[in-house]
Amino acid sequence: MPVLLLAGDRDLSTPVRWAREAAAATPRAELVVLEGVGHSTQSRSDAGARAATEFLLR
């Protein structure tokens, strides 16, 4: 099953490194790192919402 991981490069709660590790350990994972974004990648970031929408519409 495809998996989308969104990570904000300014997230102090869950570092991008953790997202990279999760993506490396998950088959069919896609990681999108959002520049200038903190923890709320979908609700507070147009780029995060856009990435999620594009992923779901494939």
PQR file with spaces between the fields and no chain letter, atoms N, CA, C, O and H, PARSE charges and radii, in Angstrom:
ATOM       1  N    MET     1       0.838   -1.163    0.000 -0.4000 1.5000
ATOM       2  CA   MET     1       0.000    0.000    0.000 -0.0000 2.0000
ATOM       3  C    MET     1       0.891    1.238    0.000  0.5500 1.7000
ATOM       4  O    MET     1       1.839    1.305    0.783 -0.5500 1.4000
ATOM       5  N    PRO     2       0.614    2.208   -0.850 -0.5600 1.5000
ATOM       6  CA   PRO     2       1.381    3.448   -0.853  0.2800 2.0000
ATOM       7  C    PRO     2       1.163    4.236    0.441  0.5500 1.7000
ATOM       8  O    PRO     2       0.070    4.250    1.007 -0.5500 1.4000
ATOM       9  N    VAL     3       2.215    4.878    0.880 -0.4000 1.5000
ATOM      10  CA   VAL     3       2.169    5.668    2.112 -0.0000 2.0000
ATOM      11  C    VAL     3       2.777    7.032    1.841  0.5500 1.7000
ATOM      12  O    VAL     3       3.853    7.132    1.251 -0.5500 1.4000
ATOM      13  H    VAL     3       3.103    4.867    0.421  0.4000 1.0000
ATOM      14  N    LEU     4       2.088    8.083    2.270 -0.4000 1.5000
ATOM      15  CA   LEU     4       2.616    9.436    2.153 -0.0000 2.0000
ATOM      16  C    LEU     4       3.053    9.902    3.530  0.5500 1.7000
ATOM      17  O    LEU     4       2.286    9.835    4.490 -0.5500 1.4000
ATOM      18  H    LEU     4       1.214    8.001    2.749  0.4000 1.0000
ATOM      19  N    LEU     5       4.279   10.371    3.621 -0.4000 1.5000
ATOM      20  CA   LEU     5       4.799   10.959    4.849 -0.0000 2.0000
ATOM      21  C    LEU     5       5.064   12.435    4.570  0.5500 1.7000
ATOM      22  O    LEU     5       5.786   12.779    3.635 -0.5500 1.4000
ATOM      23  H    LEU     5       4.902   10.425    2.840  0.4000 1.0000
ATOM      24  N    LEU     6       4.483   13.289    5.377 -0.4000 1.5000
ATOM      25  CA   LEU     6       4.717   14.724    5.264 -0.0000 2.0000
ATOM      26  C    LEU     6       5.546   15.162    6.461  0.5500 1.7000
ATOM      27  O    LEU     6       5.255   14.792    7.599 -0.5500 1.4000
ATOM      28  H    LEU     6       3.897   13.010    6.137  0.4000 1.0000
ATOM      29  N    ALA     7       6.568   15.943    6.201 -0.4000 1.5000
ATOM      30  CA   ALA     7       7.427   16.428    7.278 -0.0000 2.0000
ATOM      31  C    ALA     7       7.739   17.896    7.043  0.5500 1.7000
ATOM      32  O    ALA     7       8.085   18.301    5.933 -0.5500 1.4000
ATOM      33  H    ALA     7       6.805   16.244    5.277  0.4000 1.0000
ATOM      34  N    GLY     8       7.614   18.681    8.092 -0.4000 1.5000
ATOM      35  CA   GLY     8       7.996   20.081    8.012 -0.0000 2.0000
ATOM      36  C    GLY     8       9.439   20.239    8.467  0.5500 1.7000
ATOM      37  O    GLY     8       9.833   19.670    9.485 -0.5500 1.4000
ATOM      38  H    GLY     8       7.333   18.352    8.994  0.4000 1.0000
ATOM      39  N    ASP     9      10.222   20.998    7.729 -0.4000 1.5000
ATOM      40  CA   ASP     9      11.637   21.129    8.086 -0.0000 2.0000
ATOM      41  C    ASP     9      11.854   21.980    9.339  0.5500 1.7000
ATOM      42  O    ASP     9      12.977   22.074    9.834 -0.5500 1.4000
ATOM      43  H    ASP     9       9.902   21.459    6.902  0.4000 1.0000
ATOM      44  N    ARG    10      10.791   22.600    9.854 -0.4000 1.5000
ATOM      45  CA   ARG    10      10.888   23.373   11.102 -0.0000 2.0000
ATOM      46  C    ARG    10      10.107   22.731   12.242  0.5500 1.7000
ATOM      47  O    ARG    10       9.809   23.381   13.244 -0.5500 1.4000
ATOM      48  H    ARG    10       9.879   22.523    9.451  0.4000 1.0000
ATOM      49  N    ASP    11       9.782   21.463   12.084 -0.4000 1.5000
ATOM      50  CA   ASP    11       9.028   20.726   13.107 -0.0000 2.0000
ATOM      51  C    ASP    11       9.953   20.369   14.261  0.5500 1.7000
ATOM      52  O    ASP    11      10.914   19.621   14.079 -0.5500 1.4000
ATOM      53  H    ASP    11      10.025   20.935   11.270  0.4000 1.0000
ATOM      54  N    LEU    12       9.669   20.900   15.449 -0.4000 1.5000
ATOM      55  CA   LEU    12      10.493   20.617   16.620 -0.0000 2.0000
ATOM      56  C    LEU    12      10.030   19.357   17.348  0.5500 1.7000
ATOM      57  O    LEU    12      10.768   18.819   18.173 -0.5500 1.4000
ATOM      58  H    LEU    12       8.889   21.508   15.596  0.4000 1.0000
ATOM      59  N    SER    13       8.824   18.879   17.056 -0.4000 1.5000
ATOM      60  CA   SER    13       8.278   17.694   17.732 -0.0000 2.0000
ATOM      61  C    SER    13       8.725   16.396   17.079  0.5500 1.7000
ATOM      62  O    SER    13       9.088   15.440   17.765 -0.5500 1.4000
ATOM      63  H    SER    13       8.225   19.316   16.385  0.4000 1.0000
ATOM      64  N    THR    14       8.697   16.366   15.764 -0.4000 1.5000
ATOM      65  CA   THR    14       9.090   15.158   15.026 -0.0000 2.0000
ATOM      66  C    THR    14      10.070   15.560   13.923  0.5500 1.7000
ATOM      67  O    THR    14       9.655   16.028   12.862 -0.5500 1.4000
ATOM      68  H    THR    14       8.403   17.142   15.207  0.4000 1.0000
ATOM      69  N    PRO    15      11.347   15.380   14.168 -0.5600 1.5000
ATOM      70  CA   PRO    15      12.374   15.806   13.207  0.2800 2.0000
ATOM      71  C    PRO    15      12.259   15.100   11.848  0.5500 1.7000
ATOM      72  O    PRO    15      11.789   13.965   11.757 -0.5500 1.4000
ATOM      73  N    VAL    16      12.691   15.788   10.819 -0.4000 1.5000
ATOM      74  CA   VAL    16      12.685   15.218    9.467 -0.0000 2.0000
ATOM      75  C    VAL    16      13.466   13.902    9.438  0.5500 1.7000
ATOM      76  O    VAL    16      13.122   12.989    8.688 -0.5500 1.4000
ATOM      77  H    VAL    16      13.072   16.710   10.893  0.4000 1.0000
ATOM      78  N    ARG    17      14.496   13.812   10.241 -0.4000 1.5000
ATOM      79  CA   ARG    17      15.286   12.568   10.295 -0.0000 2.0000
ATOM      80  C    ARG    17      14.389   11.370   10.597  0.5500 1.7000
ATOM      81  O    ARG    17      14.567   10.306   10.005 -0.5500 1.4000
ATOM      82  H    ARG    17      14.776   14.554   10.850  0.4000 1.0000
ATOM      83  N    TRP    18      13.448   11.522   11.488 -0.4000 1.5000
ATOM      84  CA   TRP    18      12.537   10.427   11.822 -0.0000 2.0000
ATOM      85  C    TRP    18      11.670   10.061   10.620  0.5500 1.7000
ATOM      86  O    TRP    18      11.419    8.882   10.369 -0.5500 1.4000
ATOM      87  H    TRP    18      13.303   12.387   11.969  0.4000 1.0000
ATOM      88  N    ALA    19      11.217   11.059    9.886 -0.4000 1.5000
ATOM      89  CA   ALA    19      10.410   10.800    8.692 -0.0000 2.0000
ATOM      90  C    ALA    19      11.238   10.072    7.641  0.5500 1.7000
ATOM      91  O    ALA    19      10.737    9.168    6.971 -0.5500 1.4000
ATOM      92  H    ALA    19      11.421   12.016   10.090  0.4000 1.0000
ATOM      93  N    ARG    20      12.498   10.460    7.493 -0.4000 1.5000
ATOM      94  CA   ARG    20      13.380    9.774    6.534 -0.0000 2.0000
ATOM      95  C    ARG    20      13.578    8.309    6.935  0.5500 1.7000
ATOM      96  O    ARG    20      13.569    7.419    6.085 -0.5500 1.4000
ATOM      97  H    ARG    20      12.905   11.194    8.037  0.4000 1.0000
ATOM      98  N    GLU    21      13.754    8.071    8.226 -0.4000 1.5000
ATOM      99  CA   GLU    21      13.918    6.696    8.714 -0.0000 2.0000
ATOM     100  C    GLU    21      12.651    5.877    8.483  0.5500 1.7000
ATOM     101  O    GLU    21      12.724    4.720    8.069 -0.5500 1.4000
ATOM     102  H    GLU    21      13.761    8.794    8.917  0.4000 1.0000
ATOM     103  N    ALA    22      11.507    6.468    8.745 -0.4000 1.5000
ATOM     104  CA   ALA    22      10.233    5.772    8.526 -0.0000 2.0000
ATOM     105  C    ALA    22      10.034    5.468    7.043  0.5500 1.7000
ATOM     106  O    ALA    22       9.582    4.380    6.685 -0.5500 1.4000
ATOM     107  H    ALA    22      11.447    7.408    9.081  0.4000 1.0000
ATOM     108  N    ALA    23      10.366    6.417    6.193 -0.4000 1.5000
ATOM     109  CA   ALA    23      10.226    6.216    4.747 -0.0000 2.0000
ATOM     110  C    ALA    23      11.156    5.105    4.259  0.5500 1.7000
ATOM     111  O    ALA    23      10.774    4.294    3.416 -0.5500 1.4000
ATOM     112  H    ALA    23      10.733    7.301    6.484  0.4000 1.0000
ATOM     113  N    ALA    24      12.366    5.074    4.789 -0.4000 1.5000
ATOM     114  CA   ALA    24      13.328    4.041    4.382 -0.0000 2.0000
ATOM     115  C    ALA    24      12.868    2.644    4.805  0.5500 1.7000
ATOM     116  O    ALA    24      13.197    1.653    4.154 -0.5500 1.4000
ATOM     117  H    ALA    24      12.676    5.733    5.474  0.4000 1.0000
ATOM     118  N    ALA    25      12.117    2.574    5.885 -0.4000 1.5000
ATOM     119  CA   ALA    25      11.670    1.282    6.405 -0.0000 2.0000
ATOM     120  C    ALA    25      10.300    0.866    5.879  0.5500 1.7000
ATOM     121  O    ALA    25       9.815   -0.219    6.202 -0.5500 1.4000
ATOM     122  H    ALA    25      11.850    3.379    6.414  0.4000 1.0000
ATOM     123  N    THR    26       9.677    1.714    5.077 -0.4000 1.5000
ATOM     124  CA   THR    26       8.318    1.448    4.612 -0.0000 2.0000
ATOM     125  C    THR    26       8.289    1.267    3.098  0.5500 1.7000
ATOM     126  O    THR    26       8.605    2.195    2.353 -0.5500 1.4000
ATOM     127  H    THR    26      10.071    2.595    4.814  0.4000 1.0000
ATOM     128  N    PRO    27       7.915    0.089    2.650 -0.5600 1.5000
ATOM     129  CA   PRO    27       7.804   -0.113    1.200  0.2800 2.0000
ATOM     130  C    PRO    27       6.773    0.845    0.599  0.5500 1.7000
ATOM     131  O    PRO    27       5.725    1.090    1.197 -0.5500 1.4000
ATOM     132  N    ARG    28       7.071    1.374   -0.565 -0.4000 1.5000
ATOM     133  CA   ARG    28       6.176    2.260   -1.312 -0.0000 2.0000
ATOM     134  C    ARG    28       5.883    3.572   -0.593  0.5500 1.7000
ATOM     135  O    ARG    28       4.846    4.195   -0.822 -0.5500 1.4000
ATOM     136  H    ARG    28       7.922    1.174   -1.050  0.4000 1.0000
ATOM     137  N    ALA    29       6.798    3.986    0.273 -0.4000 1.5000
ATOM     138  CA   ALA    29       6.619    5.257    0.973 -0.0000 2.0000
ATOM     139  C    ALA    29       7.092    6.408    0.099  0.5500 1.7000
ATOM     140  O    ALA    29       8.059    6.287   -0.654 -0.5500 1.4000
ATOM     141  H    ALA    29       7.641    3.480    0.459  0.4000 1.0000
ATOM     142  N    GLU    30       6.400    7.504    0.217 -0.4000 1.5000
ATOM     143  CA   GLU    30       6.802    8.746   -0.442 -0.0000 2.0000
ATOM     144  C    GLU    30       6.914    9.805    0.642  0.5500 1.7000
ATOM     145  O    GLU    30       5.966   10.046    1.389 -0.5500 1.4000
ATOM     146  H    GLU    30       5.615    7.602    0.828  0.4000 1.0000
ATOM     147  N    LEU    31       8.065   10.427    0.721 -0.4000 1.5000
ATOM     148  CA   LEU    31       8.304   11.466    1.716 -0.0000 2.0000
ATOM     149  C    LEU    31       8.321   12.824    1.035  0.5500 1.7000
ATOM     150  O    LEU    31       9.024   13.029    0.046 -0.5500 1.4000
ATOM     151  H    LEU    31       8.835   10.231    0.114  0.4000 1.0000
ATOM     152  N    VAL    32       7.540   13.745    1.574 -0.4000 1.5000
ATOM     153  CA   VAL    32       7.545   15.127    1.112 -0.0000 2.0000
ATOM     154  C    VAL    32       7.982   15.985    2.293  0.5500 1.7000
ATOM     155  O    VAL    32       7.313   16.024    3.326 -0.5500 1.4000
ATOM     156  H    VAL    32       6.969   13.578    2.378  0.4000 1.0000
ATOM     157  N    VAL    33       9.105   16.670    2.132 -0.4000 1.5000
ATOM     158  CA   VAL    33       9.604   17.574    3.166 -0.0000 2.0000
ATOM     159  C    VAL    33       9.207   18.984    2.760  0.5500 1.7000
ATOM     160  O    VAL    33       9.559   19.460    1.681 -0.5500 1.4000
ATOM     161  H    VAL    33       9.649   16.638    1.293  0.4000 1.0000
ATOM     162  N    LEU    34       8.472   19.637    3.639 -0.4000 1.5000
ATOM     163  CA   LEU    34       7.937   20.967    3.359 -0.0000 2.0000
ATOM     164  C    LEU    34       8.822   22.025    4.002  0.5500 1.7000
ATOM     165  O    LEU    34       9.003   22.037    5.220 -0.5500 1.4000
ATOM     166  H    LEU    34       8.186   19.250    4.515  0.4000 1.0000
ATOM     167  N    GLU    35       9.367   22.905    3.185 -0.4000 1.5000
ATOM     168  CA   GLU    35      10.260   23.952    3.672 -0.0000 2.0000
ATOM     169  C    GLU    35       9.481   25.045    4.398  0.5500 1.7000
ATOM     170  O    GLU    35       8.435   25.499    3.934 -0.5500 1.4000
ATOM     171  H    GLU    35       9.220   22.895    2.196  0.4000 1.0000
ATOM     172  N    GLY    36      10.013   25.453    5.540 -0.4000 1.5000
ATOM     173  CA   GLY    36       9.411   26.533    6.300 -0.0000 2.0000
ATOM     174  C    GLY    36       8.159   26.150    7.066  0.5500 1.7000
ATOM     175  O    GLY    36       7.431   27.023    7.537 -0.5500 1.4000
ATOM     176  H    GLY    36      10.863   25.084    5.917  0.4000 1.0000
ATOM     177  N    VAL    37       7.899   24.856    7.196 -0.4000 1.5000
ATOM     178  CA   VAL    37       6.675   24.378    7.836 -0.0000 2.0000
ATOM     179  C    VAL    37       7.028   23.664    9.136  0.5500 1.7000
ATOM     180  O    VAL    37       8.041   22.970    9.228 -0.5500 1.4000
ATOM     181  H    VAL    37       8.491   24.147    6.813  0.4000 1.0000
ATOM     182  N    GLY    38       6.178   23.848   10.130 -0.4000 1.5000
ATOM     183  CA   GLY    38       6.362   23.181   11.416 -0.0000 2.0000
ATOM     184  C    GLY    38       5.612   21.871   11.480  0.5500 1.7000
ATOM     185  O    GLY    38       5.640   21.087   10.531 -0.5500 1.4000
ATOM     186  H    GLY    38       5.356   24.412   10.056  0.4000 1.0000
ATOM     187  N    HIS    39       4.943   21.628   12.590 -0.4000 1.5000
ATOM     188  CA   HIS    39       4.332   20.321   12.855 -0.0000 2.0000
ATOM     189  C    HIS    39       3.025   20.081   12.095  0.5500 1.7000
ATOM     190  O    HIS    39       2.769   18.947   11.691 -0.5500 1.4000
ATOM     191  H    HIS    39       4.920   22.265   13.361  0.4000 1.0000
ATOM     192  N    SER    40       2.204   21.083   11.888 -0.4000 1.5000
ATOM     193  CA   SER    40       0.889   20.894   11.256 -0.0000 2.0000
ATOM     194  C    SER    40       1.013   20.997    9.741  0.5500 1.7000
ATOM     195  O    SER    40       0.656   22.018    9.153 -0.5500 1.4000
ATOM     196  H    SER    40       2.412   22.004   12.216  0.4000 1.0000
ATOM     197  N    THR    41       1.513   19.953    9.118 -0.4000 1.5000
ATOM     198  CA   THR    41       1.861   20.017    7.698 -0.0000 2.0000
ATOM     199  C    THR    41       0.661   20.121    6.776  0.5500 1.7000
ATOM     200  O    THR    41       0.762   20.754    5.726 -0.5500 1.4000
ATOM     201  H    THR    41       1.803   19.124    9.595  0.4000 1.0000
ATOM     202  N    GLN    42      -0.460   19.532    7.121 -0.4000 1.5000
ATOM     203  CA   GLN    42      -1.621   19.601    6.237 -0.0000 2.0000
ATOM     204  C    GLN    42      -2.519   20.789    6.533  0.5500 1.7000
ATOM     205  O    GLN    42      -2.959   21.479    5.614 -0.5500 1.4000
ATOM     206  H    GLN    42      -0.543   19.018    7.974  0.4000 1.0000
ATOM     207  N    SER    43      -2.789   21.029    7.784 -0.4000 1.5000
ATOM     208  CA   SER    43      -3.764   22.058    8.126 -0.0000 2.0000
ATOM     209  C    SER    43      -3.209   23.482    8.063  0.5500 1.7000
ATOM     210  O    SER    43      -3.973   24.430    7.880 -0.5500 1.4000
ATOM     211  H    SER    43      -2.432   20.468    8.531  0.4000 1.0000
ATOM     212  N    ARG    44      -1.920   23.642    8.209 -0.4000 1.5000
ATOM     213  CA   ARG    44      -1.348   24.995    8.213 -0.0000 2.0000
ATOM     214  C    ARG    44      -0.412   25.263    7.043  0.5500 1.7000
ATOM     215  O    ARG    44       0.316   26.256    7.032 -0.5500 1.4000
ATOM     216  H    ARG    44      -1.300   22.872    8.357  0.4000 1.0000
ATOM     217  N    SER    45      -0.436   24.382    6.075 -0.4000 1.5000
ATOM     218  CA   SER    45       0.460   24.548    4.938 -0.0000 2.0000
ATOM     219  C    SER    45      -0.273   24.220    3.641  0.5500 1.7000
ATOM     220  O    SER    45      -0.763   23.104    3.462 -0.5500 1.4000
ATOM     221  H    SER    45      -1.027   23.575    6.084  0.4000 1.0000
ATOM     222  N    ASP    46      -0.345   25.191    2.743 -0.4000 1.5000
ATOM     223  CA   ASP    46      -0.953   24.916    1.441 -0.0000 2.0000
ATOM     224  C    ASP    46      -0.194   23.815    0.712  0.5500 1.7000
ATOM     225  O    ASP    46      -0.796   22.970    0.049 -0.5500 1.4000
ATOM     226  H    ASP    46       0.053   26.097    2.888  0.4000 1.0000
ATOM     227  N    ALA    47       1.130   23.830    0.835 -0.4000 1.5000
ATOM     228  CA   ALA    47       1.943   22.811    0.155 -0.0000 2.0000
ATOM     229  C    ALA    47       1.653   21.419    0.711  0.5500 1.7000
ATOM     230  O    ALA    47       1.619   20.448   -0.045 -0.5500 1.4000
ATOM     231  H    ALA    47       1.619   24.516    1.373  0.4000 1.0000
ATOM     232  N    GLY    48       1.446   21.312    2.011 -0.4000 1.5000
ATOM     233  CA   GLY    48       1.125   20.026    2.620 -0.0000 2.0000
ATOM     234  C    GLY    48      -0.229   19.514    2.174  0.5500 1.7000
ATOM     235  O    GLY    48      -0.375   18.338    1.840 -0.5500 1.4000
ATOM     236  H    GLY    48       1.474   22.101    2.625  0.4000 1.0000
ATOM     237  N    ALA    49      -1.218   20.392    2.168 -0.4000 1.5000
ATOM     238  CA   ALA    49      -2.555   20.007    1.715 -0.0000 2.0000
ATOM     239  C    ALA    49      -2.520   19.614    0.240  0.5500 1.7000
ATOM     240  O    ALA    49      -3.177   18.656   -0.168 -0.5500 1.4000
ATOM     241  H    ALA    49      -1.099   21.347    2.439  0.4000 1.0000
ATOM     242  N    ARG    50      -1.763   20.347   -0.547 -0.4000 1.5000
ATOM     243  CA   ARG    50      -1.640   20.050   -1.976 -0.0000 2.0000
ATOM     244  C    ARG    50      -0.969   18.691   -2.193  0.5500 1.7000
ATOM     245  O    ARG    50      -1.416   17.905   -3.028 -0.5500 1.4000
ATOM     246  H    ARG    50      -1.230   21.126   -0.215  0.4000 1.0000
ATOM     247  N    ALA    51       0.098   18.414   -1.443 -0.4000 1.5000
ATOM     248  CA   ALA    51       0.794   17.122   -1.575 -0.0000 2.0000
ATOM     249  C    ALA    51      -0.130   15.974   -1.206  0.5500 1.7000
ATOM     250  O    ALA    51      -0.127   14.939   -1.872 -0.5500 1.4000
ATOM     251  H    ALA    51       0.461   19.052   -0.765  0.4000 1.0000
ATOM     252  N    ALA    52      -0.925   16.143   -0.149 -0.4000 1.5000
ATOM     253  CA   ALA    52      -1.856   15.096    0.265 -0.0000 2.0000
ATOM     254  C    ALA    52      -2.936   14.881   -0.793  0.5500 1.7000
ATOM     255  O    ALA    52      -3.284   13.743   -1.109 -0.5500 1.4000
ATOM     256  H    ALA    52      -0.928   16.984    0.393  0.4000 1.0000
ATOM     257  N    THR    53      -3.459   15.965   -1.333 -0.4000 1.5000
ATOM     258  CA   THR    53      -4.490   15.858   -2.369 -0.0000 2.0000
ATOM     259  C    THR    53      -3.952   15.157   -3.606  0.5500 1.7000
ATOM     260  O    THR    53      -4.598   14.255   -4.139 -0.5500 1.4000
ATOM     261  H    THR    53      -3.176   16.890   -1.077  0.4000 1.0000
ATOM     262  N    GLU    54      -2.779   15.560   -4.064 -0.4000 1.5000
ATOM     263  CA   GLU    54      -2.178   14.933   -5.246 -0.0000 2.0000
ATOM     264  C    GLU    54      -1.917   13.455   -5.011  0.5500 1.7000
ATOM     265  O    GLU    54      -2.145   12.638   -5.902 -0.5500 1.4000
ATOM     266  H    GLU    54      -2.253   16.293   -3.631  0.4000 1.0000
ATOM     267  N    PHE    55      -1.446   13.104   -3.830 -0.4000 1.5000
ATOM     268  CA   PHE    55      -1.174   11.706   -3.493 -0.0000 2.0000
ATOM     269  C    PHE    55      -2.466   10.889   -3.536  0.5500 1.7000
ATOM     270  O    PHE    55      -2.492    9.791   -4.093 -0.5500 1.4000
ATOM     271  H    PHE    55      -1.260   13.768   -3.106  0.4000 1.0000
ATOM     272  N    LEU    56      -3.519   11.417   -2.958 -0.4000 1.5000
ATOM     273  CA   LEU    56      -4.795   10.683   -2.894 -0.0000 2.0000
ATOM     274  C    LEU    56      -5.490   10.575   -4.232  0.5500 1.7000
ATOM     275  O    LEU    56      -6.267    9.645   -4.446 -0.5500 1.4000
ATOM     276  H    LEU    56      -3.498   12.309   -2.506  0.4000 1.0000
ATOM     277  N    LEU    57      -5.234   11.501   -5.138 -0.4000 1.5000
ATOM     278  CA   LEU    57      -5.898   11.474   -6.443 -0.0000 2.0000
ATOM     279  C    LEU    57      -5.165   10.637   -7.482  0.5500 1.7000
ATOM     280  O    LEU    57      -5.632   10.525   -8.616 -0.5500 1.4000
ATOM     281  H    LEU    57      -4.603   12.257   -4.964  0.4000 1.0000
ATOM     282  N    ARG    58      -4.056   10.061   -7.133 -0.4000 1.5000
ATOM     283  CA   ARG    58      -3.328    9.201   -8.096 -0.0000 2.0000
ATOM     284  C    ARG    58      -4.015    7.885   -8.296  0.5500 1.7000
ATOM     285  O    ARG    58      -3.539    7.052   -9.067 -0.5500 1.4000
ATOM     286  H    ARG    58      -3.677   10.152   -6.212  0.4000 1.0000
